[in-house]
Structures are given as C-alpha cells and as structure tokens.
Amino acid sequence: MKYLLVIATYPDDRQKQFEEQHSPRNKKYCSLHRFKYIEVNSLNWIPEKCQQRHVFWYRWFFIQYLMNNGFLKDGDIIAHLDADICIVNGKLPFVPPKGKSFAYAIDSCNTHCMGAFTIKVNDWSRGMVDNLLNEERWEKFKDTPFWKMFHDQASWYSLAGIKSIFGDPNQLGWDNFPYLGWGSDIENKAVYSIEELIENVEILPVEWNVTTWRKNNVYFRFPTKTEKKEDVIFRHFASKVKWEEEWAKIKMI
C-alpha cells in the first residue's frame, strides 16, 4: 500500500486556503498514483509527552505510531508533504527509488529539507524514525539555536553527519545556507556512515522541493535552474511566505 500524509492545522486563513486549493490537488494526486490519502486536521491525538516538541515533530510521531501499531507493514510506502506545499506537476509518484528506504530533496535554499519526504517501510526505515525521534538526542540539543530553528531537520543533520547551518530565516539563500552534504560535520560523530546513507537514502532533484521564486524565475541552487513553472513538482511556501494562488491553477498533468 502507498499512503500520503498531510497535517493541516493552521490557526489562520492558511487553513481555508489549504482546504480550497492544496487539499483537492493532494487528493487528485493520490487518485492518479493510487495512494491512500491521510489528511489530519486536529492535534488532539498527540500524546502529552510529545507536546513538548514543536509541531514539526508531529509528522514523525504519527508515522512512528502507524509503524509500531501495525497500520504500516513492511513494503508499504508512507510519503509526507507539509500543508504549505502545492503539488504542481503530478506526473511522477512520490516514492523512494528502487532499493532505497528514504528519499527527500535538497530544497532551493540548499537545506536537507524535511518538508517533503517518502519512506519505504522496512527494518532500516523503522530504525531511522526511532533514531530521529530519539529522546536522549532531543534533550541534548533541543536548546541549541540550530535545533530550536530547524527541529526535526536538525535531528536528520545529526544522524547523517551534516554540518549545522544557521542564518537569518528571512533571508534564505546561497550565502546563508551553502550546500553541505552527508559527513560534512567532522566535529560530531554521525549515527550513519556515508556508505550506509548511500545504500539506503536518495537525494531527489530540487524540483521536488522548490522554495524560492523571484522575478518569475525559479532559482535552483542544487543542481539545476529552470524558468518553467511546469517543471516544478512541489512548490513549497516555506518560512511562512505568502502562498501564491497561481500555482494551484496549473494543470497537474
């Protein structure tokens, strides 16, 4: 089975925009590629101990719960999109490439972004989710500037040995966030070796997580640049930027 998970619990007008624009496209995408759609519009299910963490962590707790309670079985696919992502080009299914257990894109600002990811359920990915949510690591780093800003993404940086990045979140770009790869953090010991990451994880092209749009050009820092909106697969309105309605009007396929 294949599942697409989206959690949408905005306290403002974004919730209405999600329900009217993004949610219908998510459902259409799932119908095209035979995903079961899981849309969560409440946080009442979050256990009390998990409420200590930022809402970004909740997607992982939800997936862990599905894994641990038999809803997700080995071989299943569970993909996740942030609610502020608009599916633009829907031709390809959001699944890890053959032989991989986890896939995500380097976004247009060069970060290993957890706004969109896809997992094949198996022993390795179950362990990865447990490691990412590890309580001891969270307690150790939760009050550092990087973890306070990037939350679960910072946890992935720790696991994969990626050097911590930090800058002004209102001025994202190449200067603030140069691309840093697996194993770039030589000061702290990573949980996963580069060899294990290469075997199990795929970094997708930036078209899967386009976060920067300026002067009618999509500036791809990694690895290409295009001026065609139709080439964008996921348009991600990250960092609370305004959601541009025109993207939801583009024909999906």
C-alpha positions in Angstrom: 0.0 0.0 0.0 1.0 3.6 -0.6 0.0 6.5 1.7 0.3 10.3 1.5 0.2 12.1 4.9 -0.5 15.8 5.3 -1.1 17.5 8.6 -3.0 20.8 8.3 -3.9 22.7 11.5 -3.4 26.3 10.7 -5.0 28.9 13.1 -5.4 31.5 10.4 -6.5 31.9 6.8 -4.0 29.4 5.5 -6.3 26.6 6.7 -9.0 27.8 4.4 -6.5 28.2 1.5 -5.2 24.7 2.1 -8.7 23.2 2.1 -9.7 25.0 -1.0 -6.5 24.8 -3.1 -3.9 22.3 -1.8 -6.1 19.6 -0.4 -8.0 18.9 -3.7 -4.8 18.7 -5.6 -3.4 16.3 -3.0 -6.5 14.1 -3.4 -6.2 14.2 -7.2 -2.6 13.2 -7.0 -3.4 10.3 -4.7 -6.1 9.1 -7.1 -3.6 9.3 -10.1 -0.9 7.3 -8.3 -3.1 5.0 -6.1 -2.1 6.5 -2.8 -4.4 6.4 0.2 -4.7 10.0 1.4 -4.4 10.7 5.1 -5.3 14.3 6.0 -5.0 15.2 9.7 -6.9 18.4 10.7 -6.6 18.1 14.5 -3.8 17.7 17.0 -5.9 16.0 19.7 -4.2 12.7 19.1 -0.7 14.0 20.2 0.4 12.3 23.4 1.2 14.7 26.2 4.9 13.9 26.2 5.1 14.8 22.5 3.5 18.2 23.0 6.8 19.4 24.5 8.1 19.5 20.9 7.4 21.8 18.0 4.6 20.8 15.7 7.2 19.9 13.0 7.9 16.8 15.0 4.3 15.5 15.0 4.5 14.0 11.5 7.3 11.7 12.7 5.4 10.7 15.8 2.3 10.0 13.6 4.4 7.8 11.3 6.1 6.0 14.2 2.7 5.3 15.7 1.5 3.8 12.3 4.6 1.7 12.1 4.5 0.4 15.7 0.8 -0.5 15.7 0.6 -2.5 12.5 -1.0 0.1 10.3 2.1 0.3 8.1 3.6 -3.0 7.1 7.0 -3.9 5.5 7.0 -2.9 1.9 4.4 -0.1 2.3 5.2 3.5 1.3 4.4 6.4 3.5 5.0 9.8 1.9 4.6 13.2 3.7 4.0 16.7 2.5 3.8 19.9 4.5 0.4 21.5 4.1 2.1 24.6 2.6 3.3 22.5 -0.4 1.3 22.8 -3.6 1.6 19.8 -5.9 2.3 21.4 -9.3 3.5 18.7 -11.7 1.8 15.4 -10.8 3.3 13.0 -13.4 5.6 11.1 -11.0 4.6 9.2 -7.8 6.4 10.3 -4.7 8.1 7.1 -3.8 11.8 6.2 -2.9 13.7 4.9 -5.9 14.1 1.2 -6.2 16.4 -0.2 -3.5 16.2 2.9 -1.3 14.3 3.3 2.0 14.1 7.1 2.4 14.1 9.9 -0.1 13.9 13.7 0.1 15.2 16.7 -1.8 17.7 19.4 -1.2 15.4 22.5 -1.4 16.1 25.7 -3.4 17.9 27.1 -0.3 20.3 24.2 -0.2 18.9 22.6 3.0 18.2 18.9 3.5 14.5 19.8 3.9 12.1 17.5 5.7 9.0 19.3 4.3 8.6 16.6 1.8 9.9 13.0 2.2 8.9 9.5 1.3 9.7 6.3 3.2 9.6 2.6 2.3 8.7 0.7 5.4 11.4 -1.9 6.4 13.7 -2.5 9.3 16.1 0.3 8.3 13.4 2.9 8.0 11.8 1.9 11.2 15.1 2.4 12.9 15.7 5.7 11.2 12.3 7.1 12.5 13.2 5.9 16.0 16.6 7.5 15.8 15.2 10.7 14.5 12.8 11.0 17.4 15.4 9.7 20.0 14.6 11.4 23.3 18.2 11.5 24.5 19.4 13.3 21.4 16.5 15.8 21.6 17.2 16.5 25.3 20.8 17.1 24.5 20.3 19.5 21.6 16.8 21.0 21.9 18.0 24.3 23.3 20.7 24.9 20.7 20.0 27.7 18.2 20.1 25.2 15.2 17.7 22.7 16.8 15.3 25.5 18.0 15.0 26.8 14.5 15.1 23.5 12.4 13.7 20.9 14.8 13.3 17.5 13.1 15.5 18.7 10.2 18.3 19.4 12.7 17.9 15.8 14.0 18.4 14.5 10.5 21.5 16.6 10.2 22.8 15.0 13.4 22.1 11.5 12.2 23.6 12.0 8.7 26.7 13.9 10.0 25.7 17.1 8.1 27.4 20.3 9.4 24.9 22.5 11.2 23.8 25.6 9.3 22.4 28.7 10.8 21.4 32.1 9.4 18.6 34.6 9.1 15.4 32.6 8.2 14.0 35.7 6.5 17.0 35.9 4.1 17.4 32.3 2.9 19.8 31.8 0.1 23.2 30.6 -1.0 25.2 32.9 1.2 23.3 31.9 4.4 23.0 28.2 3.5 25.8 26.8 1.4 25.1 23.2 0.4 26.6 20.8 2.9 26.5 17.1 2.4 26.5 13.9 4.4 29.6 13.6 6.6 30.4 17.3 6.4 30.3 17.6 10.2 33.7 16.3 11.3 33.4 17.5 14.9 30.4 15.4 15.9 30.0 11.6 15.3 27.2 10.8 13.0 24.9 7.8 13.6 25.0 6.7 9.9 28.1 6.3 7.8 28.2 7.8 4.3 28.2 4.2 2.9 25.0 3.3 4.8 23.3 6.5 3.7 24.3 5.9 0.1 22.8 2.4 0.3 19.5 3.4 1.9 18.8 7.1 1.1 18.2 9.0 -2.1 18.5 12.8 -2.5 16.0 13.8 -5.1 16.3 16.7 -7.6 15.3 20.1 -6.3 12.2 20.1 -8.5 10.7 18.0 -5.6 11.0 20.9 -3.1 11.1 24.3 -4.8 11.2 27.0 -2.1 12.5 30.1 -3.9 10.7 32.1 -6.6 11.9 35.5 -7.6 11.3 37.8 -10.7 9.4 35.0 -12.4 12.4 32.7 -12.3 12.8 29.6 -10.2 16.4 29.7 -8.9 17.6 26.2 -8.3 20.8 26.1 -6.2 21.0 22.3 -6.4 21.5 21.1 -9.0 19.8 23.0 -11.9 17.9 26.1 -12.9 14.7 26.4 -14.9 12.3 29.2 -15.8 9.3 26.8 -16.4 6.8 26.5 -13.7 5.6 23.3 -15.2 9.0 21.7 -14.3 8.3 22.2 -10.6 6.9 19.1 -8.9 6.3 20.5 -5.4 6.1 24.3 -4.7 6.9 24.8 -1.0 5.8 28.0 0.6 8.3 27.5 3.4 9.1 30.0 6.2 5.6 31.5 6.2 6.0 33.2 2.9 2.7 34.1 1.1 1.0 31.2 -0.7 0.7 32.3 -4.3 -2.6 31.0 -5.6 -1.5 30.9 -9.2 0.4 27.6 -8.5 -2.8 25.8 -7.7 -4.2 26.8 -11.1 -1.6 25.0 -13.1 -2.8 21.8 -14.7 -1.3 18.9 -12.7 -0.5 16.7 -15.7 
